[in-house]
């Protein structure tokens, strides 16, 4: 029956306390549009004031019905709060409307950016199309990080979940276990990556299992990655998985979920065998038949007309004639009385049905997979804010500039595609025109402004040493015991003669006369200098840094993987290998005697 069911349960711990648990369940009609709200209040994570870009936060809506639901947030209360705070958006709903499929959850992005160190509250109506509306109170706290200090740390709120990261009690039927069920990536700047290792262990002694990782939503693919995504584990075998989180987009809070689908391959092999036997039996029963007649030549024997039995049509005609002679009312049959069966009769009927079902060979059922969940929490910050708030962690992260360049290109492309003309009302246009006219009139009447412009024109162009390219002077080489002094050639004057081809590029003050080896050394020295700036330019490219990071990551991952496979002991003390003495030679003997 539709409605709300409540079941109080008293949990008693041996030699411990008693806990009262209230289980609440809601049953709705199949055609009712229903969104489940666990509470009529929602608390955002506290955000410090004076932030350039406030992080995104998520509010969840769950569709508990059997039909799709369309929702819409009423943004009028948010506009009122904005007007009360000097036209600053304190609460901002980024996705005010949308649809939710049955049994799915919609993640609504919000942004809370306080102006003052106080508590903000707003009541927002949520309208459900052809359904019930709800009034939710959103609360946000703004604080001054200079006054709070270390009492209000900036974290990803993983410690507030109250759920242990390691599983302590096994679930019935569980074969695969994770080393951690919740991992925290911590605070990260944008355009960086964080990695975490998770170990999977098959604790069964006789069952082979296979696993495959999935994300709950498609948008999580750009943030989360796991390798390997699927595989097979033998009894007692373990596997190391690398979870990668990429910080991109805008500063946000993340509470993501990875689902691991575990399949018992031993039970699956039994299921496939039974299914194959069932399909073969079904095919046999469909096309195979048995002849039970004793006399196979009975159709060839023709009986006389007098001995032939009457056909079914003749029997029906004979029955109708007899019924009509007895009267018209005799052909109607009285219906049985309408009555409800008792519980005992229903129980007897179920036993008969179960008995009949046992006689038939039912199709084998596929074993259900076991699901494991891995929670990932993180918080991303702007690069400048991360450097200001976490200076000690700045050296432990790598910011990939190639990701920022790709993001800027994507944002610029989207802005060009979605660029619309700004509509300005007549009153707003008059205000802007008056303000700009007053500013320009004040600048034209300001004599100090005129003098500063004249001085700026006379000032020389500033020179910044960090922009200039540093010239590298190589140490003069030593060729055949003679030191060569490199001298830059001076441009030829009108009365000077041109130098030879070998001396036009590089001049040397040499004593004695240079040989062929000296000329070749000078040519190699001259051709080596232009290649150095090109190599430095390659090192400055963001792709080079990203490749170097991937190289170091794979090297460390291979070391950990080999240690996990027990190919060597990573904690063992280093060994000292004693090499045999070198064989004695006549020269060594002579030097030892002398």
BELWO-V661801 format. One record per run of one state. SS is the DSSP state (H for helix, E for strand, - for the rest). FROM is the first residue (numbers start at 1). LEN is the number of residues. Records with the same first field share a line. If there is no record, write none. Layout:
# BELWO-V661801
SS = FROM-LEN + FROM-LEN
This chain:
# BELWO-V661801
- = 1-2 + 13-5 + 28-5 + 34-1 + 37-4 + 44-3 + 49-7 + 64-5 + 74-2 + 85-6 + 94-3 + 101-4 + 113-6 + 129-2 + 132-2 + 144-1 + 152-6 + 161-15 + 179-3 + 190-2 + 203-6 + 216-2 + 223-1 + 228-2 + 234-4 + 247-5 + 288-10 + 301-11 + 327-2 + 332-11 + 360-10 + 382-1 + 390-1 + 397-2 + 400-1 + 418-8 + 446-1 + 459-19 + 480-2 + 484-1 + 488-13 + 506-1 + 510-6 + 541-1 + 565-21 + 594-1
E = 3-10 + 18-10 + 33-1 + 35-2 + 41-3 + 47-2 + 56-8 + 69-5 + 91-3 + 97-4 + 105-8 + 119-10 + 131-1 + 134-10 + 176-3 + 182-8 + 192-11 + 209-7 + 224-4 + 230-4 + 238-9 + 252-13 + 370-12 + 399-1 + 478-2 + 482-2 + 485-3 + 507-3
H = 76-9 + 145-7 + 158-3 + 218-5 + 265-23 + 298-3 + 312-15 + 329-3 + 343-17 + 383-7 + 391-6 + 401-17 + 426-20 + 447-12 + 501-5 + 516-25 + 542-23 + 586-8
